[in-house]
Amino acid sequence: MYDFHMHSEHSFDSQAKMEDMVLSANEKNKKVICFTDHIDLYYNSHRDLDFHKSSYFENLNEMKDKYANKIDIRAGVELGLQSRIIDRYQEFMEDSPFDFVIMSTHAVDDLDLHENEFFQGLNGLQALEKYYKAVYESIQGFDDFDVLGHLDYFDRYLIKRYEMPSFGEYQSMVEKILKLLIKIGKGIELNTSGLRYGLEYAHPKKEILQLYKELGGEIITIGSDAHYPKDLGYGYESAKNLLRDLGFEYIHIFKNRQAYPIKIA
């Protein structure tokens, strides 16, 4: 009934009209949705995949007014963070009236995670270590976000090149990240897109969700990461049921950067 990770034509990798996404959400009986369009900045700034706040908010406010009696639409953003340019993200976030902010890692050292160059000279476990180290360093340096996006998103690129290491081989790195998130009051998302990309699990996998719960983590959102209307709300029920089976009592939604728990039925 809630989707807190979705994209529109205001993201570089989507052509979906905001209104088409809203209509799809309404057809699927979503109560609250949040547009989390991308901004991905690079050290080499001519590669920036920018986010134009003025046009985004103009379009979003139009949708909120038009569909006010049908669906609750909230404003969000997905920050594709890299630790060495945190100052650029801090500048972007100034005077930004978002309801919800996802922090994700899509690139490391200016290398997109799907590029072969990222993997050069590394085995599978070393590549994972490089990725998780970058995630940790970004969280250490930047706290103007609400949840960490699709934590093991990197798996979808790793398994195309290597046999996936067992979770036990890199659990300590993930645990370090989760402990830091809990310490600073941030959450994670359960992102169902992994299932659409041919994995057997959403992001993050069950073992990571279990670890988060064991460590005392509570703040968790559900998002489809939809870039097309047909994918909006994808896998919501199975994600909700998984969280319930793992002992989570609530999912969370956000408004004005505040988390609100919703009891899992």
C-alpha positions in Angstrom: 0.0 0.0 0.0 3.1 2.2 0.1 5.9 2.7 -2.3 8.8 4.8 -1.2 11.2 4.4 -4.1 10.1 5.3 -7.6 11.3 7.3 -10.5 9.9 9.5 -13.3 11.2 11.5 -16.2 13.0 13.7 -13.7 15.5 10.9 -13.4 18.1 10.4 -16.1 17.2 6.7 -16.6 13.4 7.0 -16.8 11.0 8.4 -19.4 7.9 7.8 -17.3 5.6 10.8 -16.8 4.9 11.6 -13.2 1.2 11.5 -13.9 1.4 8.0 -15.4 3.2 6.8 -12.3 0.5 8.4 -10.1 -2.3 6.8 -12.2 -0.6 3.4 -11.9 -0.3 3.9 -8.1 -4.0 4.8 -7.8 -5.0 1.8 -9.9 -3.0 -0.4 -7.5 -4.6 1.1 -4.5 -1.5 2.7 -3.0 -2.2 5.0 -0.1 1.1 6.9 -0.2 3.8 7.1 -2.8 7.1 9.0 -2.9 9.0 10.1 -6.0 12.7 9.6 -5.3 14.3 10.8 -8.5 18.1 10.5 -9.0 20.9 12.8 -8.5 24.3 11.2 -9.2 27.3 13.5 -9.0 30.9 12.7 -10.0 34.4 14.0 -9.2 34.6 14.5 -13.0 31.7 16.9 -13.0 30.9 16.8 -16.7 29.6 13.3 -16.0 26.9 14.6 -13.5 23.5 13.0 -13.8 21.8 16.0 -12.3 18.5 16.7 -10.7 16.6 19.9 -11.5 14.8 20.7 -8.3 12.6 23.5 -9.8 11.0 21.5 -12.5 10.7 18.4 -10.2 8.8 20.3 -7.5 6.7 22.2 -10.0 5.6 18.9 -11.6 5.2 17.2 -8.2 3.1 20.0 -6.7 0.9 19.9 -9.8 0.3 16.2 -9.2 -0.4 16.7 -5.5 -3.0 19.3 -6.2 -4.7 17.3 -9.0 -4.9 14.0 -7.1 -5.2 15.3 -3.6 -8.5 13.4 -3.0 -7.1 10.1 -4.4 -3.6 9.5 -3.2 -1.0 11.0 -0.9 2.1 12.0 -3.0 5.4 12.9 -1.3 8.6 14.4 -2.4 11.9 12.5 -2.2 15.3 12.1 -3.8 17.8 9.3 -4.2 21.4 10.6 -3.7 24.0 8.5 -5.5 26.7 9.4 -3.0 30.5 9.2 -3.4 32.4 10.2 -0.3 35.0 12.5 -1.9 32.3 14.9 -3.1 30.1 15.0 -0.1 30.3 18.8 -0.1 28.5 18.9 -3.4 25.6 16.9 -2.0 25.5 19.1 1.1 25.1 22.1 -1.2 22.3 20.3 -3.1 20.4 19.5 0.1 20.4 23.1 1.3 16.8 24.5 1.4 15.4 21.3 -0.2 11.9 20.6 1.1 12.0 16.8 0.7 9.8 14.4 2.7 12.3 11.6 2.3 15.9 11.1 1.2 17.5 7.8 0.1 21.3 7.5 0.1 22.6 5.0 -2.4 26.0 4.0 -3.8 25.9 3.7 -7.6 29.6 4.5 -8.3 32.9 4.2 -6.5 35.9 6.4 -7.5 33.9 7.7 -10.4 33.4 4.2 -11.8 29.8 3.0 -12.2 29.4 -0.4 -10.5 28.3 -2.1 -13.7 31.4 -1.1 -15.6 34.1 -3.7 -16.3 36.8 -1.2 -15.2 35.5 -1.3 -11.6 36.3 -5.0 -11.4 39.8 -4.9 -12.9 42.4 -6.7 -10.8 39.9 -7.8 -8.2 38.3 -11.1 -7.3 34.7 -11.3 -6.2 35.4 -10.8 -2.5 37.8 -8.0 -3.1 35.1 -6.2 -5.3 32.6 -6.6 -2.5 35.1 -5.2 0.0 35.7 -2.2 -2.2 32.0 -1.6 -2.6 31.1 -1.9 1.1 34.1 0.2 2.2 32.8 3.0 -0.1 29.3 2.7 1.4 30.6 2.9 4.9 32.8 5.9 4.2 29.9 7.8 2.6 27.7 7.2 5.8 30.6 8.4 8.0 30.9 11.7 6.1 27.2 12.5 5.4 24.1 12.2 7.5 21.5 14.2 5.7 19.5 11.2 4.6 16.8 8.9 6.0 17.5 5.4 4.8 20.3 3.6 3.0 19.1 2.3 -0.4 19.3 -1.2 -1.8 22.3 -2.2 0.4 23.4 -5.3 -1.6 22.5 -3.8 -5.0 26.1 -4.5 -6.1 25.2 -8.3 -6.2 23.4 -7.9 -9.5 26.7 -6.9 -11.2 29.0 -9.2 -9.2 27.2 -12.4 -10.1 27.6 -11.7 -13.8 31.4 -12.0 -13.3 32.0 -14.2 -10.3 30.5 -16.9 -8.1 28.9 -15.0 -5.2 30.9 -15.3 -2.0 29.0 -16.7 1.0 27.5 -14.1 3.3 29.8 -15.2 6.1 32.8 -14.1 4.1 31.7 -10.5 4.1 29.2 -10.3 7.0 31.5 -8.3 9.2 31.6 -5.5 6.6 27.8 -5.4 6.4 27.5 -5.5 10.2 29.8 -2.5 10.5 27.5 -0.5 8.1 24.3 -1.5 9.9 25.7 -0.7 13.3 26.6 2.8 12.1 23.2 3.4 10.6 21.5 2.3 13.8 23.8 4.5 15.9 23.0 7.6 13.9 19.3 6.9 13.7 19.0 6.0 10.0 17.2 3.1 8.4 17.4 0.8 5.5 15.0 0.1 2.6 13.7 -3.2 1.3 14.0 -2.7 -2.4 12.1 -5.3 -4.5 13.9 -4.5 -7.7 16.4 -7.4 -7.2 13.6 -9.8 -8.1 13.0 -8.0 -11.3 16.7 -8.3 -12.2 16.7 -12.0 -12.0 17.9 -12.5 -8.4 16.2 -14.7 -6.0 15.9 -12.0 -3.4 15.1 -8.3 -2.9 17.7 -5.9 -1.7 18.9 -6.5 0.9 18.8 -10.3 1.1 17.2 -12.1 4.0 20.5 -12.6 5.9 21.1 -8.9 6.0 17.6 -8.2 7.1 17.9 -10.8 9.9 21.2 -9.2 11.0 19.7 -5.7 11.0 16.9 -7.0 13.2 19.3 -8.8 15.6 21.3 -5.6 15.9 18.3 -3.6 16.9 17.4 -2.0 13.6 13.8 -1.0 13.3 13.5 1.7 10.6 12.7 0.1 7.3 10.8 1.2 4.2 9.6 -0.7 1.1 10.2 0.5 -2.4 9.8 -1.0 -5.9 12.5 1.2 -7.5 10.0 1.5 -10.4 11.1 3.4 -13.5 8.0 2.4 -15.4 4.3 2.5 -14.3 4.0 -1.3 -14.7 6.6 -1.9 -12.0 5.2 0.4 -9.4 4.4 -1.5 -6.2 6.1 -4.6 -7.5 6.5 -7.3 -4.8 5.1 -5.2 -2.0 3.0 -8.0 -0.4 5.9 -10.5 -0.5 8.2 -7.9 1.0 5.8 -7.0 3.7 5.3 -10.7 4.5 9.0 -11.3 4.6 9.5 -8.5 7.2 6.6 -9.8 9.3 8.1 -13.4 9.2 11.5 -12.0 10.3 9.9 -10.4 13.3 9.6 -6.8 12.2 6.4 -5.2 13.5 6.4 -2.0 11.4 7.3 -0.6 8.1 8.0 3.1 8.0 6.9 6.0 5.8 8.3 9.5 5.9 6.9 13.0 5.8 8.9 16.2 6.3 11.9 13.9 7.0 10.2 12.3 10.0 9.6 8.5 10.2 6.1 7.2 10.9 5.6 3.5 11.7 2.9 1.5 10.1 1.9 -1.7 11.8 2.4 -4.7 9.5 -0.9 -6.5 9.3 
